[in-house]
């Protein structure tokens, strides 16, 4: 898993509450990504980072924000969780031009 | 942006048979095409990849072919085994902006029956 740790691994939260998911890597990879996985949709990119404090939106970024203050940490925040954000979230890292390595995922349930 | 279509969504084969999963992409500038295997409860893991300057690549029982003119690529698994049962994703790398974003297909659930 290229030293990728996602936390928490499981979380249940209430609608309207803020939620932060953490991705920590030990490989010093420059690129980091947040994907969500839903049945029938595959993996969809939420946000990505190409360096410390350098982030950009993916295809499903509405309702999400990210921050990367250190190379090793990439945080995904749901400002006000909604039921449509119930999903499995995957963090991935990449070295320029090579494969992406994925974490084990975080299962988030918004009730 | 890039769009990747993957077929079939489910595939069931008998142990020892071959399995083929096909993907098409839309961005002719895409130049990197990886395949990932995802087992239940785990994150996707790369099993093979191909770059646009190569037409075919093999790794033991797994092979990938790429047709850049038609903008499609395929995963071939020969002599399938029960442990090949998993969800397989194809992807294409968005070459715009050099930020190495991967766009994924929706996945294929492969079941290998003993």
Interface residues (C-beta under 8 A of the other chain):
Chain A: X1 X4 X31 X33 X35 X40 X41 X42 X43 X44 X45 X48 X50 X56 X58 X59 X90 X92 X94 X96 X97 X99 X100 X101 X102 X103 X104 X105
Chain B: X1 X6 X32 X34 X36 X41 X42 X43 X44 X45 X46 X49 X89 X99 X100 X101 X102 X103 X104 X105 X106 X107
